[in-house]
Amino acid sequence: MKSFLTKVQCLECHHQQPFFPGLDRCAQCGGVWLDADYDYAAVSQIWASGLTGRRNSLWRYMELLPVTDPAKIITMGEGRTPLFRASKLQARLKHPAIFIKDERQSPTSSFKDRQAAVATTVMGEAGLTECVLASTGNAAAAYAAYCARADIKLWLFLTSLVPAAKMREAALYGAEVIKVTGTYDQAKNVAADFAKRRNIHFDKGAKAVPGKESMKTLAFEIAEELASYLNESADGPAWRAPDWFIQAVSGGIGPIGALKGFEELYRMGLIDRVPKIGVVQVAGCAPMVHAFADGLPQAKPVVPETRITVLSTGDPGYGYEILYEASQRYGGHMLAVTDDEAFVAMRHLAKTEGLSVEPATAVAFAGLEKMVQEGIITPEEVIVVNCSGHTFPVEKHIMDDEENVLDVRLSTITEATPGAPLDGLGSALERLDEQVTTIVVIDDNPMDSRLIRRLLQAKKPYRVFEANSAPDGLQLIKERMPDLVVSDLTMPDMDGFGLLEQLKKDPNTASIPVIIVSAKDLTGEDKRRLAGQTASIWLKGSFSTQDLVEHVVKTLAELENAPYLAHPQIAVTSLKRGQVLEAQAKMINPGVVSADVKKVVLIEDNPIDARLISRLLQTQHLEIKQVQVGHEAIGAIRSEQPHLIVLDLMIPDMNGFEILQTLKQDQTLDLIPVIVVTAKDLSLSEKQWLRANGVSSMWQKADLDREKLVADVEAQLHEG
């Protein structure tokens, strides 16, 4: 089997382009709502008589899936979940044809396994090794499991309202779980910014091709299975559509995908109708229902107020427009139920049909009951309800929440508009950068490794893991893929030399910097073996542990900011307290520390921009002091008395204009030249104000000419 995918169309500007793994936006308008198109004439001939004999998973529909190499699919047998008649529910509601699509039988017990399977397959084809995902719950477990199987590192952003059991389940699969104190829409914004800063793939859910295409398979399976249920003879049609497809909805990826699947079957002449879509939302987060009731084609965002956190997407965006248009074309309905109504439906379903479901799934059944009782669904219509998920909790004693879940707190979490910009977001992400920084400490003396770990964590919110032998350390490094390793040299079983050799052999670990801390006196042969293999070497007994901690922090910040080094140069450190930082500066850029070095204070809250500007300035042998927030900037300028200030205008807690006003009020700081580098689109009045306050050099980040910026810095320093 092969895919018959022919092209991808942008739903925003209708531009068409070829598909390739990794495609995530329109080449013409930059839109992210993309839709795959196939050779339906060819597929209809293949599918007309049914798909007997094919594999019992969603991959039986390969012709209409966006996969270029069927040999590389990531699968755990997802799809082909049971469809069965809900006989007791039929009797209670006095309706003759209610069927349940039981997605609880999926590998991680929810319909999101379909999305995760196709998405990780396409990511693998694109050569991606990391992914960022924001989730309200079920997609978290699904993506964590499938990314583990696909060897893709998953950064998972969840709101603090997601049950701890779901967080533990995701962490159990090895995902990096980041808890955001805020709404889901805010968590999604933080996740997108985090992915952009680190240049990691951000999964866009229903907007992206894999997400929507994966959920089509719900429709394909329902149409196949319903035909076998309802055909009166063996020679009946191979495909049959229900009159209604009902699902509880958060962002809408399930019904959006199912809708497309039914539309494709109808387009190929395999079914005689496209079902009506029944969208059920929880009353505390029902932006689609409110817009539908008012006859509006667009939904206004809301702030979620529900205990059913899986359904807490406050801003459905274009997804609602797709479902609203379908309701106008094919019929359908949108309604809300309360949390309590969902809990009642959950108990009824367990006691009558023997189905234990999570509250989010019960929302769909509570909505079904309302639509039948209110006559929205008529007695002759065939109904399929998506029993979307049921998850079993990972008990607390299995996973350590403090170790496996990172916490990001936003300064504003009660905004009226969920998608609005967040004050302090840059600072929150800066703190998150530190929180996701991972260090492995390897020492056969547990007291030494524990001391280093405690001192590092007291200095910065790093995650530090210990191993007390080189083999255990090597395994821990492969599991955690840390940013830095601190290792003893003399250890039993395998020494530090052997550890370095194993790390350098593996392409995945070869580039991880290693700091050696050893009691061994190094011979000339030892130094030769270590040459080019380490960031630095420290001899026990000749330095303070606090100096080592400072060195680790500085190494993490500066080694990646030294592009002019082919590789880190070896530096054997055997110095007294107070000499370490200077030695490290000389190691990175010999000669940078001298009496006549020029100082620059860089005020920038975006770590990516800060690193870029630092790299540029360090090539001029300047001493750089980086500051991320306004009140610290004033203090740094007063203490450093720099020769130059490089200033971003959009800084948390005090913007660049306020910083300049404060400087002008201090005669000792008033004459320091200032270069503005900003992403802000400056108005004429703002430019005039900056010139009037002594800023003659202004640079836009979007079109920054690096060589000219360096020349400008040189000119400002020369004039000073």
Rosetta blueprint (number, residue, H / E / L):
1 M L
2 K L
3 S L
4 F L
5 L E
6 T E
7 K E
8 V E
9 Q E
10 C E
11 L L
12 E L
13 C L
14 H L
15 H L
16 Q E
17 Q E
18 P L
19 F L
20 F L
21 P L
22 G L
23 L L
24 D L
25 R L
26 C L
27 A L
28 Q L
29 C L
30 G L
31 G L
32 V L
33 W L
34 L E
35 D E
36 A E
37 D E
38 Y E
39 D L
40 Y H
41 A H
42 A H
43 V H
44 S H
45 Q H
46 I H
47 W H
48 A L
49 S L
50 G L
51 L L
52 T L
53 G L
54 R L
55 R L
56 N L
57 S L
58 L H
59 W H
60 R H
61 Y H
62 M H
63 E H
64 L H
65 L L
66 P L
67 V L
68 T L
69 D L
70 P H
71 A H
72 K H
73 I L
74 I L
75 T L
76 M L
77 G L
78 E L
79 G L
80 R L
81 T L
82 P L
83 L E
84 F E
85 R E
86 A L
87 S H
88 K H
89 L H
90 Q H
91 A H
92 R H
93 L H
94 K L
95 H L
96 P L
97 A L
98 I E
99 F E
100 I E
101 K E
102 D E
103 E H
104 R H
105 Q H
106 S L
107 P L
108 T L
109 S L
110 S E
111 F L
112 K H
113 D H
114 R H
115 Q H
116 A H
117 A H
118 V H
119 A H
120 T H
121 T H
122 V H
123 M H
124 G H
125 E H
126 A L
127 G L
128 L L
129 T L
130 E E
131 C E
132 V E
133 L E
134 A E
135 S E
136 T L
137 G L
138 N H
139 A H
140 A H
141 A H
142 A H
143 Y H
144 A H
145 A H
146 Y H
147 C H
148 A H
149 R H
150 A H
151 D L
152 I L
153 K E
154 L E
155 W E
156 L E
157 F E
158 L E
159 T E
160 S L
161 L L
162 V L
163 P L
164 A H
165 A H
166 K H
167 M H
168 R H
169 E H
170 A H
171 A H
172 L H
173 Y L
174 G L
175 A L
176 E E
177 V E
178 I E
179 K E
180 V E
181 T E
182 G L
183 T L
184 Y H
185 D H
186 Q H
187 A H
188 K H
189 N H
190 V H
191 A H
192 A H
193 D H
194 F H
195 A H
196 K H
197 R H
198 R H
199 N L
200 I L
201 H E
202 F E
203 D L
204 K L
205 G H
206 A H
207 K H
208 A L
209 V H
210 P H
211 G H
212 K H
213 E H
214 S H
215 M H
216 K H
217 T H
218 L H
219 A H
220 F H
221 E H
222 I H
223 A H
224 E H
225 E H
226 L H
227 A H
228 S H
229 Y H
230 L H
231 N L
232 E L
233 S L
234 A L
235 D L
236 G L
237 P L
238 A L
239 W L
240 R L
241 A L
242 P L
243 D L
244 W E
245 F E
246 I E
247 Q E
248 A E
249 V L
250 S L
251 G L
252 G L
253 I H
254 G H
255 P H
256 I H
257 G H
258 A H
259 L H
260 K H
261 G H
262 F H
263 E H
264 E H
265 L H
266 Y H
267 R H
268 M L
269 G L
270 L L
271 I L
272 D L
273 R L
274 V L
275 P L
276 K E
277 I E
278 G E
279 V E
280 V E
281 Q E
282 V E
283 A H
284 G H
285 C H
286 A L
287 P H
288 M H
289 V H
290 H H
291 A H
292 F H
293 A H
294 D L
295 G L
296 L L
297 P L
298 Q L
299 A L
300 K L
301 P L
302 V L
303 V L
304 P L
305 E L
306 T L
307 R L
308 I L
309 T H
310 V H
311 L H
312 S L
313 T L
314 G L
315 D L
316 P L
317 G L
318 Y H
319 G H
320 Y H
321 E H
322 I H
323 L H
324 Y H
325 E H
326 A H
327 S H
328 Q H
329 R H
330 Y H
331 G L
332 G E
333 H E
334 M E
335 L E
336 A E
337 V E
338 T L
339 D H
340 D H
341 E H
342 A H
343 F H
344 V H
345 A H
346 M H
347 R H
348 H H
349 L H
350 A H
351 K H
352 T H
353 E H
354 G L
355 L L
356 S L
357 V L
358 E L
359 P H
360 A H
361 T H
362 A H
363 V H
364 A H
365 F H
366 A H
367 G H
368 L H
369 E H
370 K H
371 M H
372 V H
373 Q H
374 E L
375 G L
376 I L
377 I L
378 T L
379 P L
380 E L
381 E L
382 V L
383 I E
384 V E
385 V E
386 N E
387 C E
388 S L
389 G E
390 H L
391 T L
392 F L
393 P L
394 V L
395 E L
396 K L
397 H L
398 I L
399 M L
400 D L
401 D H
402 E H
403 E H
404 N H
405 V E
406 L E
407 D E
408 V E
409 R E
410 L L
411 S L
412 T L
413 I L
414 T L
415 E L
416 A L
417 T L
418 P L
419 G L
420 A L
421 P L
422 L L
423 D L
424 G L
425 L H
426 G H
427 S H
428 A H
429 L H
430 E H
431 R H
432 L H
433 D H
434 E H
435 Q H
436 V L
437 T L
438 T E
439 I E
440 V E
441 V E
442 I E
443 D L
444 D L
445 N L
446 P H
447 M H
448 D H
449 S H
450 R H
451 L H
452 I H
453 R H
454 R H
455 L H
456 L H
457 Q H
458 A H
459 K H
460 K L
461 P L
462 Y L
463 R E
464 V E
465 F E
466 E E
467 A E
468 N L
469 S L
470 A H
471 P H
472 D H
473 G H
474 L H
475 Q H
476 L H
477 I H
478 K H
479 E H
480 R H
481 M L
482 P L
483 D L
484 L E
485 V E
486 V E
487 S E
488 D E
489 L L
490 T L
491 M L
492 P L
493 D L
494 M L
495 D L
496 G H
497 F H
498 G H
499 L H
500 L H
501 E H
502 Q H
503 L H
504 K H
505 K H
506 D L
507 P L
508 N L
509 T L
510 A L
511 S L
512 I L
513 P L
514 V E
515 I E
516 I E
517 V E
518 S E
519 A L
520 K L
521 D L
522 L L
523 T L
524 G H
525 E H
526 D H
527 K H
528 R H
529 R H
530 L H
531 A L
532 G L
533 Q L
534 T L
535 A L
536 S E
537 I E
538 W E
539 L E
540 K L
541 G L
542 S L
543 F L
544 S L
545 T H
546 Q H
547 D H
548 L H
549 V H
550 E H
551 H H
552 V H
553 V H
554 K H
555 T H
556 L H
557 A H
558 E H
559 L H
560 E H
561 N H
562 A L
563 P L
564 Y L
565 L L
566 A L
567 H L
568 P L
569 Q L
570 I L
571 A L
572 V E
573 T E
574 S L
575 L L
576 K L
577 R L
578 G L
579 Q L
580 V H
581 L H
582 E H
583 A H
584 Q H
585 A H
586 K H
587 M H
588 I H
589 N L
590 P L
591 G L
592 V L
593 V L
594 S L
595 A L
596 D L
597 V L
598 K L
599 K E
600 V E
601 V E
602 L E
603 I E
604 E L
605 D L
606 N L
607 P H
608 I H
609 D H
610 A H
611 R H
612 L H
613 I H
614 S H
615 R H
616 L H
617 L H
618 Q H
619 T L
620 Q L
621 H L
622 L L
623 E E
624 I E
625 K E
626 Q E
627 V E
628 Q L
629 V L
630 G H
631 H H
632 E H
633 A H
634 I H
635 G H
636 A H
637 I H
638 R H
639 S H
640 E H
641 Q L
642 P L
643 H L
644 L E
645 I E
646 V E
647 L E
648 D L
649 L L
650 M L
651 I L
652 P L
653 D L
654 M L
655 N L
656 G H
657 F H
658 E H
659 I H
660 L H
661 Q H
662 T H
663 L H
664 K H
665 Q L
666 D L
667 Q L
668 T L
669 L L
670 D L
671 L L
672 I L
673 P L
674 V E
675 I E
676 V E
677 V E
678 T E
679 A L
680 K L
681 D L
682 L L
683 S L
684 L H
685 S H
686 E H
687 K H
688 Q H
689 W H
690 L H
691 R H
692 A H
693 N L
694 G L
695 V L
696 S L
697 S E
698 M E
699 W E
700 Q E
701 K H
702 A H
703 D H
704 L L
705 D L
706 R H
707 E H
708 K H
709 L H
710 V H
711 A H
712 D H
713 V H
714 E H
715 A H
716 Q H
717 L H
718 H H
719 E H
720 G L
